[in-house]
Amino acid sequence: MTTQCLPFPVPDERAHYFVGQYADMHDLVEDLVVPDAVPEAVATVLRTARELLRQSYYCYEFSTVWRSCTP
């Protein structure tokens, strides 16, 4: 049996327009707080969208998810 190693993620070339490094993505999403009053199903979607925005450092297309989940 062989073990497959996945490559390390490579930053998307467009990420530098927003932040200098992945660690800065935390600051970028810090104010995107999910209100306590929303139903859990809604909160789950918003938390997932926020995390996808953070991961858009590696896959720019993930940033479009947040925009589709917010008014």
N, C-alpha and C positions, 0 to 999 in steps of 0.2 A: 504494500500500500504506500502510495506517495502522498506527501503533504503539499498542498498548493499554497503558495504564499502570495497574498495580494500585494500589489504595489502600494507604496505610501501615497496618500493623496497629494496632488500637486495644486498649488493655488491657481485659481482662474486668473488669467492675465488682466481681467477687468477689476479684480478686487482692489488693486492699488488705487483706484479712483476714490475709494471709500475709507480704507484703513491701510496702515503700514504693515501690519502682521495679523495673524489669526487671533492672537490674544486681545487685540483691539476690538474684535467683533463683540465682545462682552459689553463694552461701553456703548456700542452702537445700538444694542437691543435692550439695554438696561431700563429704559423708560417705557418699554412695551409691557406694561403690567396687565395681567388678566384680573379684572374686577372680581371680588368675592361674590357678588350678587348674581353672576351669570350662572346658568345651569351647567352642570358638570360636562355635558356633551359639548357645549359651546366652549367651555374652558379648555377642554382637551384639544379641540381644533385650533384654538388660538395659541396654546402652548406649543403645539406641533409646528404651526406656522412660524412662530418666533424662533424655534430651534432650526427650522429650515433656513430662515434668514441668516442665522449665525453660520450655518454650513454653506451658505452661498459664497463664502470665501473660496471654497473649492469648486462649487458648481453654481455659476451665476444664475442659471435658470431657476434655482430654488428661491431666489428673491421674489419671483413673480407670485408665489403662493401667498405671501403675506399681503400683497396688494389686493389679491382676490378675496381675502377674508376680512378686510376692513372696509368701512364705508368710504 
